[in-house]
């Protein structure tokens, strides 16, 4: 990921039952990403982690109007918001993650996290080993509505819409978000190449 760009993800909250677990979860996801940056980038250049970390942002969307919405409904809201220009003060987010993917949080994903977090024997999380999942949603249609022969269709034989059924989202391990961004940014085929159908979790290319 380029150091001359800010980068990050929007994370949409659709459950408001437990503020404490929401804060624990978002803090965990952020810290897992930072831990991976420090581990991975530090091998190449000791100065890289601080540079990459300082350019990362996890942008929270937690309006009460989102409560109970499905990922399809949130995706529609997100895409419409992007089409309208988004927020002026957030356009620095690097193109490719800003408007192609977002994280979706419902009660089920928080319970998955709670089970891991509450049963941990050590007080300090092992961010690079624990398989805490996030729900990564692809914001745009998998099949082009205007160019049926584009790259989304060329990968498959038969009906692309049928082939892609259920591929609108996937689980990704929190600590693998930086790799996810690296593999998917600027590569329209990467979503299909590395797709893990749930309940599988994307944690290695």
C-alpha positions as CSV (number, residue, x, y, z in Angstrom):
1,X,0.0,0.0,0.0
2,X,1.4,3.4,-0.9
3,X,2.7,5.6,1.8
4,X,1.5,8.7,-0.1
5,X,-2.1,7.8,0.5
6,X,-4.3,7.5,3.5
7,X,-6.0,4.1,3.6
8,X,-8.6,2.4,5.7
9,X,-12.1,0.9,5.8
10,X,-15.6,2.0,6.8
11,X,-17.2,-0.2,9.5
12,X,-21.0,-0.3,9.7
13,X,-22.7,-1.1,13.0
14,X,-26.1,-2.7,12.8
15,X,-26.7,-3.8,16.4
16,X,-26.9,-1.6,19.4
17,X,-27.6,-4.1,22.2
18,X,-24.2,-3.9,23.9
19,X,-22.0,-0.8,23.7
20,X,-19.2,-2.5,25.6
21,X,-18.7,-5.4,23.3
22,X,-18.9,-3.1,20.2
23,X,-16.1,-1.0,21.7
24,X,-14.0,-4.1,22.5
25,X,-14.5,-5.5,19.0
26,X,-13.6,-2.3,17.1
27,X,-10.6,-1.8,19.3
28,X,-9.5,-5.4,18.7
29,X,-9.9,-5.1,14.9
30,X,-7.9,-1.9,14.9
31,X,-5.1,-3.3,17.1
32,X,-4.9,-6.5,15.1
33,X,-4.4,-4.5,11.9
34,X,-1.7,-2.4,13.6
35,X,0.0,-5.6,15.0
36,X,0.1,-7.0,11.5
37,X,1.6,-3.8,10.1
38,X,4.3,-3.8,12.7
39,X,5.1,-7.5,12.1
40,X,5.0,-7.5,8.3
41,X,6.4,-4.1,7.4
42,X,9.1,-4.1,10.1
43,X,10.8,-7.0,8.3
44,X,11.5,-4.9,5.2
45,X,12.3,-1.5,6.8
46,X,12.2,-0.6,10.5
47,X,10.8,2.8,9.6
48,X,7.8,1.5,7.6
49,X,5.4,0.4,10.4
50,X,5.1,3.9,11.8
51,X,4.6,5.4,8.4
52,X,2.0,2.8,7.3
53,X,0.2,2.9,10.7
54,X,0.0,6.7,10.7
55,X,-1.8,6.6,7.4
56,X,-4.5,4.0,8.5
57,X,-8.0,4.9,9.6
58,X,-10.9,2.7,10.7
59,X,-14.0,4.9,10.1
60,X,-17.0,4.0,12.2
61,X,-20.6,4.3,11.0
62,X,-22.9,3.8,14.0
63,X,-26.1,5.7,13.3
64,X,-29.2,4.2,15.0
65,X,-31.0,4.1,11.7
66,X,-28.7,1.2,10.7
67,X,-30.1,-1.1,13.4
68,X,-31.2,-4.5,12.1
69,X,-30.3,-3.8,8.5
70,X,-29.0,-6.6,6.3
71,X,-25.7,-6.3,4.5
72,X,-27.6,-5.8,1.3
73,X,-29.4,-2.8,2.8
74,X,-26.2,-1.4,4.2
75,X,-24.5,-1.9,0.8
76,X,-27.3,0.1,-0.9
77,X,-26.8,2.9,1.6
78,X,-23.0,2.9,1.2
79,X,-23.1,2.8,-2.6
80,X,-25.6,5.7,-2.8
81,X,-23.5,7.7,-0.3
82,X,-20.4,7.1,-2.4
83,X,-22.3,8.0,-5.6
84,X,-23.4,11.3,-4.0
85,X,-19.8,12.2,-3.3
86,X,-19.3,10.9,0.2
87,X,-18.0,13.2,2.9
88,X,-15.7,16.0,1.9
89,X,-13.4,15.5,4.8
90,X,-13.0,11.8,4.1
91,X,-12.1,11.8,0.4
92,X,-8.4,11.3,1.3
93,X,-9.2,7.6,1.8
94,X,-7.3,5.7,-0.9
95,X,-9.4,4.8,-3.9
96,X,-9.9,1.0,-4.0
97,X,-10.8,0.5,-0.4
98,X,-12.8,3.7,0.1
99,X,-15.5,2.7,-2.3
100,X,-15.2,-1.0,-3.0
101,X,-15.3,-2.7,0.3
102,X,-16.6,-2.1,3.8
103,X,-17.0,-4.0,7.1
104,X,-20.4,-5.1,8.3
105,X,-21.0,-5.8,12.0
106,X,-24.1,-7.6,13.3
107,X,-24.9,-9.3,16.6
108,X,-23.6,-12.7,15.3
109,X,-20.1,-11.4,14.5
110,X,-20.0,-9.7,17.9
111,X,-20.9,-13.0,19.6
112,X,-18.2,-14.8,17.6
113,X,-15.7,-12.3,19.0
114,X,-17.1,-12.4,22.5
115,X,-16.6,-16.2,22.7
116,X,-12.9,-15.8,21.7
117,X,-12.3,-12.8,23.8
118,X,-14.0,-14.2,27.0
119,X,-12.3,-17.6,26.9
120,X,-8.8,-16.3,26.3
121,X,-6.4,-17.6,28.9
122,X,-3.9,-14.8,28.5
123,X,-5.0,-11.3,29.3
124,X,-3.1,-9.9,26.3
125,X,-4.6,-10.9,22.9
126,X,-2.4,-12.7,20.4
127,X,-3.5,-10.6,17.5
128,X,-1.5,-12.5,14.9
129,X,-2.8,-15.9,15.9
130,X,-6.4,-15.5,17.0
131,X,-8.9,-16.0,14.2
132,X,-11.3,-13.1,15.1
133,X,-13.4,-12.6,11.9
134,X,-14.7,-9.5,10.3
135,X,-17.4,-9.5,7.6
136,X,-16.0,-7.9,4.4
137,X,-18.6,-6.8,2.0
138,X,-18.0,-6.0,-1.7
139,X,-19.9,-2.8,-2.3
140,X,-20.4,-3.1,-6.0
141,X,-22.3,-5.6,-8.1
142,X,-20.3,-8.7,-8.9
143,X,-21.7,-8.7,-12.5
144,X,-21.6,-5.6,-14.6
145,X,-25.1,-4.4,-15.6
146,X,-23.7,-2.3,-18.5
147,X,-20.8,-4.3,-19.9
148,X,-21.6,-8.0,-19.9
149,X,-18.3,-9.0,-21.4
150,X,-16.1,-7.2,-18.8
151,X,-13.7,-8.8,-16.4
152,X,-16.4,-9.8,-13.9
153,X,-18.1,-12.1,-16.6
154,X,-15.0,-13.3,-18.4
155,X,-13.8,-15.4,-15.4
156,X,-16.8,-17.8,-15.5
157,X,-18.6,-20.1,-17.9
158,X,-22.4,-20.1,-18.0
159,X,-24.5,-17.6,-16.1
160,X,-22.2,-15.2,-14.1
161,X,-24.9,-14.2,-11.8
162,X,-25.5,-17.9,-10.8
163,X,-21.8,-18.6,-10.5
164,X,-21.4,-15.6,-8.1
165,X,-24.4,-16.3,-5.9
166,X,-23.4,-15.8,-2.3
167,X,-20.1,-14.1,-3.1
168,X,-21.2,-10.7,-2.0
169,X,-19.4,-11.1,1.4
170,X,-16.8,-13.2,3.2
171,X,-15.2,-13.6,6.5
172,X,-11.6,-12.3,6.8
173,X,-9.4,-12.7,9.9
174,X,-8.9,-9.3,11.5
175,X,-5.1,-9.5,11.3
176,X,-5.2,-10.3,7.6
177,X,-6.9,-7.1,6.6
178,X,-3.7,-5.4,5.5
179,X,-2.9,-8.3,3.2
180,X,-6.5,-8.3,1.9
181,X,-6.1,-4.7,1.0
182,X,-2.7,-5.3,-0.7
183,X,-4.1,-8.2,-2.8
184,X,-7.4,-6.6,-3.7
185,X,-6.4,-3.0,-4.4
186,X,-6.4,-2.4,-8.1
187,X,-7.1,-6.0,-9.0
188,X,-10.7,-6.7,-9.9
189,X,-10.2,-10.4,-10.1
190,X,-8.7,-10.8,-6.6
191,X,-12.1,-11.0,-4.9
192,X,-12.9,-14.2,-6.9
193,X,-9.3,-15.6,-6.8
194,X,-9.1,-15.5,-3.0
195,X,-12.7,-15.9,-2.1
196,X,-13.5,-18.1,0.9
197,X,-17.1,-19.2,1.0
198,X,-18.5,-18.9,4.6
199,X,-18.1,-20.4,7.1
200,X,-14.5,-20.4,5.8
201,X,-12.3,-17.5,6.8
202,X,-9.9,-15.6,4.5
203,X,-6.6,-15.7,6.3
204,X,-4.0,-16.5,3.6
205,X,-3.8,-15.9,-0.1
